[in-house]
Amino acid sequence: MPLSSSSVDQRIPEALSTSRGKPAGVSDGNWIQTMPGKGWNTILRFYNPLESFFDKSWRPSEIELVN
Protein backbone atom coordinates (compact mmCIF):
# COMPACT_ATOMS: atom_id res chain seq x y z
CA MET A 1 0.00 0.00 0.00
CA PRO A 2 1.58 3.33 -1.03
CA LEU A 3 2.20 5.96 1.61
CA SER A 4 0.19 9.15 1.47
CA SER A 5 1.96 12.45 1.91
CA SER A 6 0.35 12.76 5.34
CA SER A 7 2.03 9.55 6.51
CA VAL A 8 5.58 10.59 5.54
CA ASP A 9 7.85 11.32 8.49
CA GLN A 10 7.68 15.08 9.03
CA ARG A 11 10.73 15.21 11.36
CA ILE A 12 13.16 15.77 8.48
CA PRO A 13 14.54 19.31 8.82
CA GLU A 14 14.11 21.75 5.97
CA ALA A 15 17.67 23.04 6.24
CA LEU A 16 20.89 21.69 7.70
CA SER A 17 23.84 23.85 8.68
CA THR A 18 27.36 22.59 8.16
CA SER A 19 30.15 24.59 9.80
CA ARG A 20 33.08 24.36 12.19
CA GLY A 21 31.10 25.87 15.05
CA LYS A 22 27.36 25.75 15.71
CA PRO A 23 25.67 28.90 14.37
CA ALA A 24 23.45 30.89 16.74
CA GLY A 25 19.80 29.98 16.46
CA VAL A 26 20.40 26.57 14.86
CA SER A 27 19.26 23.54 16.85
CA ASP A 28 21.65 20.64 17.49
CA GLY A 29 19.60 18.41 15.19
CA ASN A 30 20.06 20.77 12.23
CA TRP A 31 23.83 21.28 12.58
CA ILE A 32 26.63 19.05 11.28
CA GLN A 33 30.14 19.94 12.45
CA THR A 34 32.73 20.03 9.68
CA MET A 35 36.49 20.39 9.92
CA PRO A 36 38.45 22.86 7.75
CA GLY A 37 40.47 21.10 5.07
CA LYS A 38 38.53 17.84 5.45
CA GLY A 39 35.94 16.56 2.99
CA TRP A 40 32.52 15.13 3.82
CA ASN A 41 29.89 13.04 2.07
CA THR A 42 26.11 13.11 2.14
CA ILE A 43 24.36 9.79 2.68
CA LEU A 44 20.59 9.40 2.48
CA ARG A 45 18.81 6.51 4.15
CA PHE A 46 15.34 5.54 2.96
CA TYR A 47 12.76 3.50 4.83
CA ASN A 48 9.94 2.04 2.74
CA PRO A 49 10.79 4.01 -0.42
CA LEU A 50 8.07 4.54 -3.01
CA GLU A 51 8.15 3.04 -6.51
CA SER A 52 9.52 6.34 -7.88
CA PHE A 53 12.76 5.65 -5.99
CA PHE A 54 13.19 2.28 -7.70
CA ASP A 55 12.22 3.39 -11.20
CA LYS A 56 14.47 6.46 -10.75
CA SER A 57 11.72 8.96 -11.59
CA TRP A 58 12.49 10.68 -8.25
CA ARG A 59 15.83 12.01 -7.11
CA PRO A 60 16.82 14.27 -4.24
CA SER A 61 17.42 17.93 -5.02
CA GLU A 62 20.92 19.35 -5.11
CA ILE A 63 22.51 20.71 -1.94
CA GLU A 64 22.11 24.50 -1.94
CA LEU A 65 24.17 27.16 -0.21
CA VAL A 66 21.97 29.19 2.15
CA ASN A 67 23.29 32.45 3.57
BADRENRO-943256 format. One record per residue (C-alpha): residue in one letter; x, y, z. Coordinates in pm, whole numbers, plus 50000, padded with zeros to 5 digits. Each point is the difference from the previous one (the first is absolute). Last residue first. Layout:
BEGIN
+----+-------+-------+-------+
| aa |     x |     y |     z |
+----+-------+-------+-------+
|  a |     X |     Y |     Z |
...
+----+-------+-------+-------+
# end
This chain:
BEGIN
+----+-------+-------+-------+
| aa |     x |     y |     z |
+----+-------+-------+-------+
|  n | 52329 | 53245 | 50357 |
|  v | 49868 | 49674 | 49858 |
|  l | 50220 | 49797 | 49764 |
|  e | 49794 | 49734 | 49827 |
|  i | 50040 | 49621 | 50000 |
|  e | 49841 | 49864 | 49683 |
|  s | 49650 | 49858 | 50009 |
|  p | 49940 | 49634 | 50078 |
|  r | 49901 | 49774 | 49713 |
|  w | 49666 | 49867 | 49886 |
|  s | 49923 | 49828 | 49666 |
|  k | 50275 | 49750 | 50084 |
|  d | 49775 | 49693 | 49955 |
|  f | 50097 | 49889 | 50350 |
|  f | 49957 | 50337 | 50171 |
|  s | 49676 | 50069 | 49811 |
|  e | 49863 | 49670 | 50137 |
|  l | 49992 | 50150 | 50350 |
|  p | 50272 | 49947 | 50259 |
|  n | 49915 | 49803 | 50316 |
|  y | 50282 | 50146 | 50209 |
|  f | 50258 | 50204 | 49813 |
|  r | 50347 | 50097 | 50119 |
|  l | 50178 | 50289 | 49833 |
|  i | 50377 | 50039 | 50020 |
|  t | 50175 | 50332 | 49946 |
|  n | 50378 | 49993 | 49993 |
|  w | 50263 | 50209 | 50175 |
|  g | 50342 | 50143 | 49917 |
|  k | 50259 | 50128 | 50246 |
|  g | 50194 | 50326 | 49962 |
|  p | 49798 | 50176 | 50268 |
|  m | 49804 | 49753 | 50217 |
|  t | 49624 | 49964 | 49976 |
|  q | 49741 | 49991 | 50277 |
|  i | 49649 | 49911 | 49883 |
|  w | 49720 | 50223 | 50130 |
|  n | 49623 | 49949 | 49965 |
|  g | 49954 | 49764 | 50296 |
|  d | 50205 | 50223 | 50230 |
|  s | 49761 | 50290 | 49936 |
|  v | 50114 | 50303 | 49801 |
|  g | 49940 | 50341 | 50160 |
|  a | 50365 | 50091 | 50028 |
|  p | 50222 | 49801 | 49763 |
|  k | 50169 | 49685 | 50134 |
|  g | 50374 | 50012 | 49934 |
|  r | 50198 | 49849 | 49714 |
|  s | 49707 | 50023 | 49761 |
|  t | 49721 | 49800 | 49836 |
|  s | 49648 | 50126 | 50052 |
|  l | 49705 | 49784 | 49902 |
|  a | 49678 | 50135 | 49854 |
|  e | 49644 | 49871 | 49973 |
|  p | 50043 | 49756 | 50285 |
|  i | 49862 | 49646 | 49966 |
|  r | 49757 | 49944 | 50288 |
|  q | 49695 | 49987 | 49767 |
|  d | 50017 | 49624 | 49946 |
|  v | 49773 | 49927 | 49705 |
|  s | 49645 | 49896 | 50097 |
|  s | 49832 | 50321 | 49883 |
|  s | 50161 | 49969 | 49657 |
|  s | 49823 | 49670 | 49956 |
|  l | 50201 | 49681 | 50014 |
|  p | 49938 | 49737 | 49736 |
|  m | 49842 | 49667 | 50103 |
+----+-------+-------+-------+
# end
